[in-house]
Amino acid sequence: MTDARWNGYARLIEASGGYHVAKVHELLTVVGKQAAGARIVAGIEQELAAHDIGCLPPRVPRDQNAYVLLYKQDGPGLVGLMHLVRQLCDEDVPIGPATTRKIMTVACLLQQNQASPEGDAASA
């Protein structure tokens, strides 16, 4: 039952442009719980990861009124950039070919989103 709820929630995030701002209370509703205990929050974090949903802050707060930014980990544009940056920050020692690929992807996405000097001058 909850897997169907999480699948629906993942579709909601995708339909919202790849991200969704929610209160922790909303996540508790998805799992049918009323309190954000340590085990419940850990379970929510596992379900988010299992459905390719990233979360900022990286740990779901235990405060029901706290906000979280949820995003599709494989989302396009800035959503994907945000996930890559989070992955790089989560790594203990960021070295090796996989990390290099992530860094180059982040650099490429940043370059694509950088305003051109001509565009800035024209809008001034």
C-alpha positions in Angstrom: 0.0 0.0 0.0 2.7 2.5 0.9 4.7 1.6 -2.2 1.8 2.7 -4.3 1.7 6.0 -2.3 5.4 6.6 -2.8 5.1 5.9 -6.5 2.3 8.4 -6.7 4.4 10.9 -4.7 7.3 10.4 -7.1 5.0 11.1 -10.0 3.7 14.3 -8.2 7.3 15.5 -7.9 8.1 14.8 -11.5 4.9 16.5 -12.7 5.9 19.6 -10.6 9.0 20.2 -12.6 11.2 17.7 -10.8 11.0 19.2 -7.3 8.5 19.8 -4.6 8.6 21.8 -1.3 6.8 20.0 1.5 6.5 20.0 5.3 7.6 16.9 7.1 4.0 16.5 8.1 3.2 15.8 4.4 5.7 12.9 4.3 4.2 11.5 7.5 0.8 11.5 5.8 2.3 9.5 2.9 3.5 6.8 5.4 0.3 7.0 7.5 2.1 8.2 10.7 1.5 11.1 13.0 4.8 11.5 14.7 8.3 11.9 13.2 10.2 9.5 15.4 13.7 8.4 14.6 12.7 5.1 13.1 9.9 6.7 11.1 12.1 9.4 9.7 14.8 6.7 8.8 12.1 4.7 7.0 11.0 7.9 5.1 14.6 8.5 4.0 14.9 4.9 2.8 11.6 5.2 0.8 12.7 8.5 -0.7 16.0 6.9 -1.8 14.2 3.8 -3.2 12.0 6.0 -5.4 14.9 8.2 -6.6 13.8 11.2 -4.6 16.5 13.4 -3.2 15.9 15.6 -0.1 17.4 18.8 1.2 18.4 19.0 3.9 19.9 15.5 3.4 18.3 14.2 6.6 14.6 14.6 7.1 14.0 16.7 10.2 12.0 15.3 13.0 10.0 18.6 13.3 6.7 18.1 11.6 6.5 21.8 10.6 10.0 21.8 9.0 10.2 22.2 5.3 12.1 19.9 2.9 12.9 20.3 -0.8 12.3 17.0 -2.5 13.6 16.4 -6.1 13.9 13.7 -8.7 17.5 12.6 -8.6 17.6 12.1 -12.3 15.7 15.3 -13.0 16.7 17.7 -15.8 18.7 20.9 -15.6 19.1 22.5 -12.3 17.5 19.6 -10.4 20.1 17.2 -11.8 22.8 19.7 -11.0 21.6 20.0 -7.4 21.8 16.2 -7.0 25.3 16.0 -8.5 26.5 18.7 -6.1 24.9 16.9 -3.2 26.6 13.6 -4.2 29.9 15.3 -4.4 29.4 16.8 -0.9 28.4 13.4 0.5 31.5 11.6 -0.7 34.3 11.1 1.9 37.2 11.5 -0.4 36.1 12.8 -3.8 38.7 11.3 -6.1 38.7 8.9 -9.0 37.0 8.7 -12.5 33.4 8.7 -11.2 34.0 11.9 -9.2 35.8 13.5 -12.2 32.8 12.7 -14.4 30.5 14.3 -11.8 32.6 17.4 -11.6 32.8 17.7 -15.4 29.0 17.3 -15.6 28.4 20.0 -12.9 30.8 22.3 -14.8 28.9 21.7 -18.1 25.5 22.3 -16.5 26.8 25.5 -14.8 28.2 26.7 -18.2 24.8 26.0 -19.8 23.0 28.0 -17.2 25.5 30.9 -17.2 24.1 34.1 -18.8 26.0 35.3 -21.8 27.6 38.7 -21.6 25.7 39.8 -24.7 22.4 38.8 -23.2 23.2 40.7 -20.0 24.2 43.9 -21.9 21.1 43.8 -24.0 18.8 43.6 -21.0 20.5 46.5 -19.2 
